[in-house]
Amino acid sequence: MSEVRDPLGRAGYGRLAHALIGCGREGFSGELRVPGSPGGAFHLRGGLVVATESPGAPGPEALLLRSDRIDGEQWADLVRESGGARWPVAGLIARGYAGAAQLRVVCVMALQDAAFAIVAGRVDGCEAVLGTEPHAPVAVGEAPARLLQEANRKLAALAALPHPVRPDRERPLPAAAADRPLTSLQQELLGHADGRRTARDLAFRTGRGVYTVTVEVARMLGEGLLECAGPTAGIPVRMPLEAPVVRHREPPPPAPEPEPVPTPVELPRRDPGASGITEALGPPKSGASWKGFFRLRHGTAK
């Protein structure tokens, strides 16, 4: 797991640290978008990070639903009553589902967990955007440098485990049956691990933080409760046993070259009388002409 053991050796992290700390130094208010895998966004207000979002980590609503203080139907009713707000704080407090302090804790947990997911993944770039507002900001933001330092501390702790894993790579599955009591989180992970879900998938499935689940998966791998299948073998392509052999057709022999057309010679010129037709017909008779014929017919003497 060289990528986990050396989290600071990635080129994208330096770009992210430079951009985020620079936003803090300039007192930037807006959104720093971080494309990548999983990527995400940091929301700043006056240079402090007040919210972080990432598709690689559960948001505050998922963490709150996991706490069993509110179920899915109640959450849907609150969102509908608030006109589609993604984080209906007023309704949650008014209905008694959670207090203001509890909601602040949930938002801080989601902020730090999303920052960890972004730093642990691949960073392709950074883009500062003005005029955006997060849906679940914290009242007191965190300094960018301290937020990155905390994310890197978590990466270092994860890399120090005997079986470090990445949130989006290994896909564990249950191994031998446990011979001791298990925690509720371990029981949930064993119930959802099927060899297809990563630690990030399990975090969304259980409604827990991606860092918490990734660390627990690494520990369960070390204890033999989980195991990871080897790399997927390539699928061999085999021909049927009696498949006909494909042979290339030989090209037909070239056609013979056409015989050269003889060059026409000059035609013989015709000489008058050469055919003998004049001698065969004989010379014309004297007096026997068309003029004489007409004279005889009309009685004209010569």
C-alpha positions as CSV (number, residue, x, y, z in Angstrom):
1,M,0.0,0.0,0.0
2,S,2.6,2.5,-1.0
3,E,-0.1,5.1,-1.8
4,V,-1.3,4.9,1.8
5,R,2.1,4.8,3.5
6,D,3.2,7.9,1.6
7,P,0.2,10.1,1.5
8,L,2.2,13.3,1.0
9,G,4.0,12.0,-2.0
10,R,1.2,12.7,-4.5
11,A,1.6,15.6,-6.9
12,G,-2.0,16.7,-6.5
13,Y,-1.8,17.3,-2.7
14,G,0.8,20.1,-3.1
15,R,-1.6,21.9,-5.5
16,L,-4.5,21.5,-3.1
17,A,-2.5,22.7,-0.1
18,H,-1.2,25.7,-2.0
19,A,-4.7,26.7,-3.2
20,L,-6.5,26.1,0.0
21,I,-4.0,27.8,2.3
22,G,-3.8,30.7,-0.2
23,C,-7.6,31.1,0.0
24,G,-7.2,31.3,3.8
25,R,-4.4,33.8,3.6
26,E,-6.4,36.1,1.3
27,G,-9.6,35.9,3.4
28,F,-11.5,34.3,0.4
29,S,-15.3,33.7,0.6
30,G,-16.6,31.2,-1.8
31,E,-16.1,27.7,-3.0
32,L,-12.8,25.9,-3.8
33,R,-13.7,23.1,-6.2
34,V,-11.4,20.1,-6.3
35,P,-12.0,17.8,-9.3
36,G,-10.5,14.3,-8.8
37,S,-11.4,11.0,-7.4
38,P,-13.6,11.3,-5.4
39,G,-13.0,15.1,-5.4
40,G,-15.2,17.5,-3.6
41,A,-15.4,21.2,-2.6
42,F,-14.3,23.4,0.3
43,H,-16.6,26.3,1.3
44,L,-14.8,29.2,2.9
45,R,-16.1,32.3,4.6
46,G,-13.5,35.0,5.4
47,G,-10.7,32.6,4.8
48,L,-12.1,29.8,7.1
49,V,-13.5,26.5,6.0
50,V,-17.2,26.4,7.0
51,A,-18.2,23.2,5.1
52,T,-16.7,20.5,3.0
53,E,-18.5,18.2,0.6
54,S,-17.4,15.1,-1.2
55,P,-19.1,12.2,-3.0
56,G,-16.6,10.1,-1.1
57,A,-18.0,10.7,2.3
58,P,-21.5,10.7,3.9
59,G,-22.9,14.2,4.4
60,P,-24.4,15.5,7.6
61,E,-27.9,14.3,6.8
62,A,-26.7,10.7,6.4
63,L,-24.9,11.0,9.8
64,L,-28.0,12.4,11.4
65,L,-30.2,9.7,10.1
66,R,-27.8,7.1,11.4
67,S,-28.2,8.5,14.9
68,D,-31.8,7.2,15.0
69,R,-33.0,10.6,16.2
70,I,-35.1,10.9,13.0
71,D,-36.2,8.4,10.5
72,G,-36.4,8.7,6.7
73,E,-40.1,9.6,6.6
74,Q,-39.7,12.3,9.2
75,W,-36.7,13.7,7.4
76,A,-38.7,13.7,4.1
77,D,-41.5,15.6,5.7
78,L,-39.2,18.3,7.1
79,V,-37.5,18.8,3.7
80,R,-40.9,19.1,2.1
81,E,-42.1,21.6,4.7
82,S,-39.0,23.7,4.4
83,G,-39.4,24.1,0.6
84,G,-36.8,21.5,-0.4
85,A,-33.9,22.7,1.9
86,R,-31.2,20.1,2.2
87,W,-30.5,20.9,5.8
88,P,-33.7,22.0,7.6
89,V,-32.1,23.2,10.8
90,A,-35.1,25.1,12.1
91,G,-37.5,22.2,11.6
92,L,-35.1,19.8,13.3
93,I,-34.8,22.0,16.4
94,A,-38.5,22.9,16.5
95,R,-39.7,19.3,16.3
96,G,-37.2,18.2,18.9
97,Y,-35.3,15.8,16.7
98,A,-31.9,17.4,17.6
99,G,-30.6,20.3,19.5
100,A,-28.5,23.1,18.1
101,A,-25.3,21.8,19.7
102,Q,-25.9,18.3,18.4
103,L,-26.4,19.6,14.8
104,R,-23.1,21.6,15.1
105,V,-21.2,18.5,16.1
106,V,-22.7,16.6,13.1
107,C,-21.7,19.3,10.7
108,V,-18.2,19.4,12.0
109,M,-17.9,15.6,11.7
110,A,-19.1,15.8,8.1
111,L,-16.7,18.6,7.3
112,Q,-13.6,16.8,8.6
113,D,-14.6,13.5,7.1
114,A,-15.1,15.0,3.6
115,A,-11.8,16.7,3.9
116,F,-10.1,13.4,4.7
117,A,-11.9,11.7,1.7
118,I,-10.6,14.5,-0.7
119,V,-7.0,14.4,0.6
120,A,-6.9,10.5,0.6
121,G,-8.0,10.5,-3.0
122,R,-6.6,11.8,-6.3
123,V,-6.5,15.6,-6.8
124,D,-6.6,16.8,-10.4
125,G,-6.8,20.5,-9.9
126,C,-8.4,23.4,-7.9
127,E,-10.8,26.1,-9.0
128,A,-12.1,29.0,-6.8
129,V,-15.7,30.1,-7.5
130,L,-17.5,33.0,-6.0
131,G,-21.2,33.4,-5.1
132,T,-21.9,29.9,-3.7
133,E,-23.3,28.9,-0.3
134,P,-23.1,25.5,1.5
135,H,-26.2,23.9,2.8
136,A,-24.9,22.9,6.2
137,P,-22.1,25.3,7.3
138,V,-20.6,25.4,10.8
139,A,-20.9,28.6,12.8
140,V,-17.1,28.8,13.4
141,G,-14.9,27.7,10.5
142,E,-11.6,26.0,10.6
143,A,-8.3,27.3,9.4
144,P,-7.3,25.6,6.1
145,A,-3.8,24.6,7.3
146,R,-5.1,23.0,10.4
147,L,-7.8,21.1,8.5
148,L,-5.2,19.7,6.1
149,Q,-2.9,18.8,9.0
150,E,-5.7,16.8,10.6
151,A,-6.5,15.0,7.4
152,N,-2.8,14.1,7.0
153,R,-2.6,12.9,10.6
154,K,-5.5,10.5,9.9
155,L,-3.8,9.2,6.8
156,A,-0.6,8.6,8.7
157,A,-2.5,6.7,11.4
158,L,-4.1,4.6,8.8
159,A,-0.8,3.9,7.1
160,A,0.7,2.8,10.4
161,L,-1.8,-0.1,10.8
162,P,-0.6,-3.6,9.9
163,H,-3.1,-3.9,7.1
164,P,-3.7,-0.4,5.8
165,V,-6.4,0.1,3.2
166,R,-7.6,2.9,1.0
167,P,-11.2,4.1,1.2
168,D,-11.9,3.4,-2.4
169,R,-9.8,0.4,-3.4
170,E,-10.0,-2.8,-1.3
171,R,-13.3,-4.8,-1.3
172,P,-13.3,-7.0,1.8
173,L,-15.5,-9.9,2.6
174,P,-16.1,-11.9,5.8
175,A,-13.5,-14.5,6.7
176,A,-13.5,-16.9,9.7
177,A,-16.3,-16.7,12.4
178,A,-15.4,-14.5,15.3
179,D,-14.5,-16.2,18.6
180,R,-15.2,-13.1,20.7
181,P,-18.0,-10.5,21.1
182,L,-18.1,-8.0,18.3
183,T,-18.9,-4.3,18.5
184,S,-22.0,-3.0,16.7
185,L,-19.9,-1.5,14.0
186,Q,-18.0,-4.7,13.4
187,Q,-21.3,-6.6,13.2
188,E,-22.6,-4.1,10.6
189,L,-19.5,-4.3,8.5
190,L,-19.6,-8.1,8.5
191,G,-23.2,-7.9,7.5
192,H,-22.6,-5.6,4.5
193,A,-19.1,-6.7,3.3
194,D,-19.6,-8.9,0.3
195,G,-16.4,-8.6,-1.7
196,R,-17.9,-5.8,-3.9
197,R,-18.1,-2.9,-1.5
198,T,-15.2,-0.7,-0.6
199,A,-14.7,1.0,2.8
200,R,-16.3,4.1,1.3
201,D,-19.3,2.0,0.1
202,L,-19.6,0.5,3.6
203,A,-19.5,4.0,5.2
204,F,-22.5,5.1,3.1
205,R,-24.3,1.8,3.8
206,T,-23.9,2.1,7.6
207,G,-24.2,5.9,7.8
208,R,-20.7,6.2,9.5
209,G,-17.8,8.4,8.7
210,V,-15.5,7.1,5.9
211,Y,-12.4,7.5,8.1
212,T,-14.0,5.5,11.0
213,V,-15.0,2.7,8.7
214,T,-11.7,2.6,6.8
215,V,-9.8,2.3,10.0
216,E,-12.1,-0.4,11.3
217,V,-11.9,-2.4,8.1
218,A,-8.1,-2.3,8.4
219,R,-8.2,-3.5,11.9
220,M,-10.7,-6.3,11.1
221,L,-8.3,-7.4,8.3
222,G,-5.5,-7.7,10.8
223,E,-7.7,-9.7,13.2
224,G,-8.8,-12.1,10.5
225,L,-12.5,-11.1,10.6
226,L,-12.3,-9.8,7.0
227,E,-10.2,-10.7,4.1
228,C,-9.6,-9.2,0.6
229,A,-9.7,-11.3,-2.5
230,G,-6.6,-11.3,-4.7
231,P,-6.5,-9.3,-7.9
232,T,-9.1,-10.2,-10.5
233,A,-7.6,-12.7,-13.0
234,G,-8.0,-12.0,-16.6
235,I,-10.6,-13.9,-18.5
236,P,-8.9,-16.3,-20.9
237,V,-10.4,-16.5,-24.4
238,R,-10.4,-20.1,-25.7
239,M,-11.3,-21.5,-29.1
240,P,-13.7,-24.5,-29.2
241,L,-11.9,-27.8,-29.5
242,E,-13.3,-28.5,-33.0
243,A,-13.2,-25.0,-34.3
244,P,-12.2,-24.8,-37.9
245,V,-9.0,-23.2,-38.7
246,V,-9.3,-20.0,-40.5
247,R,-7.1,-19.9,-43.5
248,H,-6.5,-16.9,-45.6
249,R,-7.4,-17.3,-49.3
250,E,-4.5,-17.2,-51.7
251,P,-4.8,-14.4,-54.2
252,P,-5.7,-15.5,-57.8
253,P,-2.9,-15.6,-60.4
254,P,-2.5,-12.3,-62.3
255,A,-4.4,-12.1,-65.6
256,P,-2.2,-12.4,-68.7
257,E,-1.3,-9.2,-70.4
258,P,-3.3,-8.4,-73.5
259,E,-1.7,-8.9,-76.8
260,P,-0.5,-5.6,-78.3
261,V,-2.8,-4.2,-81.0
262,P,-0.9,-4.1,-84.3
263,T,-0.2,-0.6,-85.5
264,P,-2.4,0.2,-88.6
265,V,-0.4,0.7,-91.8
266,E,-1.3,3.3,-94.5
267,L,-4.2,2.2,-96.6
268,P,-3.5,1.8,-100.4
269,R,-4.6,4.7,-102.5
270,R,-7.0,3.9,-105.4
271,D,-5.9,4.6,-108.9
272,P,-8.5,5.4,-111.5
273,G,-9.2,2.3,-113.7
274,A,-7.3,0.0,-111.6
275,S,-10.3,-2.2,-110.8
276,G,-11.1,-2.9,-114.5
277,I,-14.8,-1.8,-114.2
278,T,-14.4,0.7,-117.1
279,E,-13.2,-2.0,-119.5
280,A,-15.9,-4.4,-118.5
281,L,-18.7,-1.9,-119.2
282,G,-17.3,-0.8,-122.6
283,P,-17.2,2.6,-124.1
284,P,-20.5,4.5,-124.6
285,K,-22.3,4.1,-128.0
286,S,-22.2,7.1,-130.4
287,G,-25.5,8.9,-130.7
288,A,-27.2,7.0,-128.0
289,S,-27.7,9.6,-125.4
290,W,-30.5,11.2,-123.4
291,K,-30.4,14.2,-125.7
292,G,-31.0,12.1,-128.8
293,F,-33.8,10.2,-127.1
294,F,-35.6,13.4,-126.4
295,R,-35.2,14.7,-130.0
296,L,-36.7,11.5,-131.4
297,R,-39.6,11.6,-129.1
298,H,-40.6,15.2,-129.9
299,G,-39.9,14.9,-133.6
300,T,-37.1,17.3,-133.7
301,A,-34.6,16.8,-136.6
302,K,-31.0,16.9,-135.9
